[in-house]
Amino acid sequence: MTEPRLSRRNYGRGHGYRLDGRRIPGVTTIQGLLDKPGLIDWAAREAAGYAIENWSELSGVPLLERAERIRRARFEKNAAAKLSGTKIHHYGHQLALGRRVDVPVEYVPSAEAYARLLDRLDLTVELAEAPCASTTYGYGGTLDLIGTSPRTGRAIVDLKTGRGVYQDTALQVNAYGACDIVQRVEEGPRGPRGGKPKHPKITELPMGHFDTAWIIHVRGDTAEMYPCRLSDRDEVAFLSLLELWRTWLEPSRNSDADEFDPPVGEPVDLDEWDQPTEEEN
């Protein structure tokens, strides 16, 4: 049996990808290079809101700890939102695949709204939560859904559970669509005592062609569907971000490596610089 070229490994709340044994960046990490000024306003609102809501408690806390709590508030809120979104993804996909799953009550409205929308589309799910990679350009990701229906043809679908749907999601969808391999990950057998299954069965497949792309936005008990453009220019725009990552951000994160060539050197000693050289003498 041929070993898969792509591997995804989870690290706490994050994850990483390797292709042919080499670490590669993920799509969302690459997109992190985009300027998002709205996040600055959101962070300020979260910090101010936390301070107002917890004013009495904070008044009895030393100043440095008070400042640290206010600073951390946005990270804790963001982590909670990400966890909620991850859960909705998971339960919605399990329902979409026709699997029986016990959904915690707080996620039932969103998971059912997502599953109902897929039912209305008469969409046959091919893959869900599927790791994928571009072997040409060396990046990876985990797409939400591939499915086929009479209305959409073979479609790639991205699920969003945040406040809104933003235009830069098209870069993410095009990046997934441009990958050439994708994996079907099936749960392995459970032990005699049950528990979490180990050693999932991984089948690596060619990505294939997509007729359409869609973004499904699930919020509360509603699910809306947005068409998303698949085009060469959107793919090129994403690849430009990848080039920026490789040229600037990746080397700076590996600044201890022997091959690191810093674009900015050490400060010049002007006293030594003022000394005449042998050629000048």
Beta strands, then each sheet from edge to edge (+ up, - down):
strand 1: 6-11
strand 2: 14-19
strand 3: 22-24
strand 4: 124-134
strand 5: 139-149
strand 6: 153-160
strand 7: 181-186
strand 8: 201-206
strand 9: 212-219
strand 10: 222-228
sheet 1: 1+ 2- 3+
sheet 2: 8+ 7- 4+ 5- 6+ 9+ 10-
end
